[in-house]
Amino acid sequence: MELERLFLTDRPTLFIGEIEDITTLDQEYYILRIGIINPHRANLEVSMKSSKQKVDSLLKENPNLIRGYPSGVAVIGKIDNIKAVGDKNDIRIGEGKAIDIIYVEDLKIWYYRDL
């Protein structure tokens, strides 16, 4: 997959997936790590700088998010760079900033819609 061509553009990208980790960056921001749902079943994640206020509000309104699948999020974000990690550099992580994030109640439709 040509991730650079797809993700490193002037336009934001929509990502659908599960929140895998939330880390405090500073008083205003979290870093959200989101496992991306994709039809290629590739190991893709995004690491997004996200407003604490927005994330806290999202988690308060949607407590199912902390329980994981089948709920998740849709994130519109701007990717600044892509790095490869893992034993065989087989995981790609897009790093950038979230513009907006919303709750997705049922991720199953995204898992199976391209099959």
C-alpha angles and dihedrals in degrees: 000000000000098000095168091058091048102040107027098070137120090253128075120252130222115232125188120197152095127300105244100174142002119202127180111242098178140316093301106033145050127197108231118200110202127187106222123226109221135165092236093060088226120157100259129159136166125214107203132186101227135182111261090216092055095044094045090050091048092051093046092051094043111037090169089075091075090055092059129213132062090032123063145140143273112218128190107203147155116237116214100180143354126224133188120226139167134073092297098025085254098139119077119203122193111207123203147096130305115232096185138351131196137181120260111200100198121027093180091089089059094047094053106028095092098044 
